[in-house]
């Protein structure tokens, strides 16, 4: 180590000791590493700015990490990504992470629109990053943010716990009155009935609908479009008995259930699996009224 | 520390089924998954579930097709048990509410699939896996089975006996992704590895990004041999730009493959005059690549899969999902134009050696699903056999781990099953990453379960700490170099020189991995750290695949070798086995079982 470096490092240590006397060696190393990471990132950004791509997209990505110095305050980072035809927003995020900043954090897995883990707020709308073609987006810059109305854990990752709780609240499992006597015999379901529930069974639990819903944003107890759709899937399945259906309707017609829906269609609009969520909610409202009329 | 009777690692189809089965046996079960159950890759399965349900069909026929499809590398006891249990499992799934496609009489529909002598593939549109995954997760919710989601299991807690067959598994070490917390999970009765595929060892794969072979690598390092790892299935119809799968269902319904000259090449060039497009996946994959290599491919890369003639109504009824995939990921309207397809890595027939009850040679450690090798699929898995596999063997592993009285297995496992040593001489010493210190077995002669677990937790905490605190290179480059060399050199067509090159590249990757560190110092949702740990697993499984491919000097099923153009039954009806041996892979063989208590199978020549 040269003399100058030695001096600098001595100074750093001295500063550290006076500023935070309780800092452990591990914490200090982590802090120093974070500082270096911020510096490296700045240098990389400068290098990238100097580099010209033939064709490129500009990604503006929301960043936040509650425990890393320089990232506790939410901000946007810009990444320049070389563009090729067929490229999706997820591809661009992966490129940014692997080439510029390995701390860039987002969920993704199947990258074929079935695992539902990469629902994000892209150019002001809830979408699955993996099935959003960059070529289909307007504007020069793509703005990528975490799903609105959800607690941000870090960068683009939101806490899904509340969403899962609402899904579980509707007792999301098949519960027929009786099964065929012969245990090797299937229950019969008409093609028409399967067709009726088909769209509702396509939900991949991505949370886009919940995030787009104004009502859910203001009412934390509202079951939300995904959970109500899940209830619809079972309530409309002819293989479940009438009693069970009434129990299901009781769940969805409670105070924070179907009647909260104001038919704004934003859930239906953003659903990446094209599930007619609003329609399903309306149908459950009708069923619920019919059901109650019987007892009046 | 968390404590349960049975810990299931991975919550895809096999994990969920295992958890339900163990729960039904009265065990306190926990599922530990690095994703959330509904995010598992089982959800991406499209085609269907094979089971002999209808009149005119029989489990014997299903077993026979499976053995023939395996090119006589499957073990008869596994295949027979599989075909016998499958119908009950599928009907049970139906009883759990699975939204199968329906016949006019209301029963679940079945359709023809490649290599099946009867249309016995039950399906739910072209999104069977999605419905299976959600239906089973619903049953897990119904039963109140505990799920630890977004907990990455990084290691097993195994005693450090010299002989793997004396070792015991007492639990797993989990890393909580949201917080960076490392904790032990004590399993009183058993640990079931159900971590799925290893497709991320390749750069063109249908597998999810999460499929990094974690289970295989962990079990391997704990002393359980890996079996038939060279047997990688390449699916003939994946979209060229992303690797997204176009289901075999398209060909099952009558889809046709064309080359650039618009020739129906499966017939015109005689690749499979009996079965055409519905020949086994390995046959179709080789045919497509041969077309491309002979200059009859489109844009020198792919061929066309055409389903337009099936008509809009039929496509929408049975293959609607395919339209969406082609549109979203390739910008092609399948109703209007043919879809571009090429072969891509799809499935690992090999994996963790286990018997037909899921048990490995390490006491208390089980495996099920794609990460396991019972061996059911041998050298080639038939379409529609993966989903019943995870049902049948997930259930059996779950029951066995929970202490149910299973009949004694016919398949023997562990080093004592060895019939002869292997003699592959790799061009470089494969070497180990931190051999010794990184071995799973504890190094303090610990045998008390809590001690073994504590020791393993401590070791993982230190490993995580050093990744976070040290400076080093990014894992991403190491990972992509391995993926590239695997796709380049260990693909559908294999040659000795290429395989040796791949081994050199993997070895170089291992060396660079020693300098890997995590740039992101955060304890909160550190995906940089997760991917870095996964990359280690990718290195281990890539090496095992390549060594197996180098060792097997014949052409069987999915494994084609330029130098050996024949299936060599006298010498090669045996499994390639790799043991960890302190980080240096040790190769040996064990015999294939062509006889079970029900059937005896006579190898027949494959005719196309």
Interface residues (C-beta under 8 A of the other chain):
Chain A: X26 X29 X30 X31 X33 X34 X36 X37 X40 X65 X66 X67 X68 X86 X88 X97 X98 X101 X102 X103 X105 X106 X108 X109 X110 X111 X112 X113 X114 X115 X116 X117 X131 X133 X153 X154 X155 X157 X160 X164 X168 X172 X173 X174 X175 X176 X179 X183 X184 X185 X186 X187 X188 X189 X190 X191 X194 X197 X198 X201 X202 X203 X204 X205 X234 X237 X239
Chain B: X35 X36 X38 X39 X40 X41 X43 X44 X87 X88 X91 X94 X95 X96 X97 X99 X100 X101 X102 X103 X104 X105 X106 X107 X108 X125 X127 X129 X130 X131 X134 X135 X138 X139 X141 X142 X178 X208 X209 X210 X241 X242 X244 X245 X324 X325 X328 X329 X330 X331 X465 X468 X469 X471 X474 X476 X480 X518 X519 X520 X521 X522 X523 X524 X525 X526 X527 X528
